[in-house]
Amino acid sequence: MKKALYLSMGLAFALAGCAAGPSGSKPSTASTTQACQPINEQEVAALFERWNGSLQTGDPKRVVANYAQRSILLPTVSNKPRVTAEEKEDYFEHFLQVQPNGKIDSRMILIGCNTAVDAGLYTFSYGTSGKQVRARYTYTYEWANNQWLITSHHSSAMPEQ
């Protein structure tokens, strides 16, 4: 029983990416050799506000600066996955033309070692038309290069009106 508990705890630590398991040993993956960067739910929520604030600048490069070099954007109003900085800039160049402003309606935040997930529902208001679009979202973040960056961003319009 105790062995099973330690095995399940070790698996949980490995999945969470923690720097040390229950025995103090470090997992063998290279990405988990650094210490865990502390973050709380309010700080994760502020990462969305940072991203949304960059939309308000109207500058696609400022928006893309929120994304890790190795990241994916699965946007609301495009069928094409965006993986390079250039592809993301292209998407935001067009999206920013409607002057979007996002507001979180509901969310769940999960925090791991050097990772965080913010998922829920948001509404975008378009300054050019007054139109509102309700959508589901998921942002995953990773602590890299001494900052929290988006590693994946998925957004899809709500299927039911």
N, C-alpha and C positions, 0 to 999 in steps of 0.2 A: 504494500500500500504506500509506504513512504517513498519507495523507489519510483512508483508511478507518479506520485505527486511531484518529485524532483524532475522527472522526465517531462511532465506537462508544464512545469514552471520554466524549465530550460527552453522548451519549444516556444512558450509565450515570450520569453526574453529574446529569443532569436528572431521571432516574427516582429516584435516591437523594435528590434534593432538596438537594444540596450548594450551598453559597453561591457557589462559583466553579468554573468548568470548567477544562480543561487549559490554556487560554490566559489564565486569570485573569479572564475576563469573567463577569459574573453572569447567571444565567438570568433570563428576563423575568417569571416568575411572582411574584406579590406575596407568597405564603407562604414563599418562600425568600430573602427579602431580609434576614432576620436571621441572625446568626451561629449556627452549629451548637452546641447545648448538649451538652457531653460526657456520656456515660453508658456504663457497661460492663455486661457480662452479669450480674454480681452485683447491680448496682443495678436492673436490669430485673427480676431475680428478686425483689428486695425489694419491687417494686411489687405483685406478687401477694400477698406477705405483708402489705403494708399493707391491701390490699383484704380479705383473709381476716380480718385483725384487726378490721376495721370490722364484719364479720359478727358477730364475737364480742360486740360491744357490744349487739346486739339492736335497734339504732336504724337504721331504713331511711334516714333522712336522712344519717347518717354514711357509709353504704355508697354512696349516690348522690353524695356529695361527691367520690368518686373518678373520676367520669365528667365528660367535657367537656360543655359546654352543647350542642354539636352532636355527638351520639353516638348509637349504637344498641346495644341489648341484645337478643340473640337467646337467651333463656334455655332451660335444660334442661327445666324442668317447666311450660312454658307455650307455646302455639302462637302467641301474639301478640308481634310485635316491639314493643319499648318504645323510643320515641325522645324523649319528654319526661321531665323530672325527675319529674313526677307519675306517669307510667306506670311508671317504674322504681321509685319509692317504693311504688306499689301492689304490684308484683311482690315486692319484698323484704319488705314487710310480711307477706305470706303465707309466703314462703320462710323467713324468720327464725323462724317459729313452730316449725319442726322442729329448731332449734338446729344449723344446718349448720357443719361444719368441714372445710375443704378441705386436701388434701395432694397435692402434685405427684408423679406417678409417673415421668414422663419429659417432657422438653421440648426445644425448639429455640428459640433466641433469635436474632433478626436485628436489627441496628441500622443506622439511616440517620441522616440529618441531621434532628434534632428529631423523629424517629419511632423507634419500636421495636415489634417483634412478639414475642410470647411465645406459642408454640403447643405443644400436646402432649396428654398424658393426665393426668387427675387423678381422685382418689377423694374423694367427700364422705361423711362419717359424720354421721348424724343423732343428736344427743344425746337426743332424745325417744324414739327407738325402737331405736337401735343399728344401724339399717339402713345399708348402704353402697351408694352409687351410683357406678359408674365411668363416666367421661364423657370426651369429647374437648373441647378448648377452644382458642380463639384470642382473645388480647387484643391490640389494637393501641393504642399510646400515642402521644401527641403532647405536645411541650413547648409549653405555652400558659399565659400569665399567671404566669410564673415557677414553674411546677410541671408535673410529668408527670401527664397525665390520660388515662383510657381513652376512646378514640374509637369503638372497636367491641369488643364482647364477644360471642362466640358459644360456646355450650356445647350439646353434644348427648350423650345417653346412648349408651353403647357398644351397637351393634346386635347383637353376638354375646356370649353369656354365657360 
